[in-house]
Amino acid sequence: MSQTMHGGCLCGNIRFSATGDPDFPHLCSCAHCQRLSGAPVVSWVSFPEEGFAWTGPGGEPTWFETFPGIRRGFCPLCGSTVASTGDEAGLVGVTMMALDDHTGMVPVRQSFAHNAVPWLPPLS
């Protein structure tokens, strides 16, 4: 039986619940994730779209298309990047740190490792 995980942005305006097995926890070093976050990597994990719901007072995040068909969602109040859609059909990605409890979430790979900063070894 799948568990339900909850999470949201820094200010609590954007909240979500995700029921289902977490899929492909990973780090991303693409230029878009780096610029969106101001960090060398962003940690992502995906959940099945059918078990995903926006539950906070702000509803869905504000979306910005970073690649054709791929959107990143952020809170319009505090600016937190919380979600991604379009990377893989049927899944919604969330930043691992947006989860209320990210215990046990361990990245298995690093996307765009060739773009990693030289002072932080990439995850292989």
Salt bridges, closest charged atoms under 4 A:
ASP87 OD2 - ARG72 NH1 3.06
ASP100 OD2 - ARG15 NH2 2.65
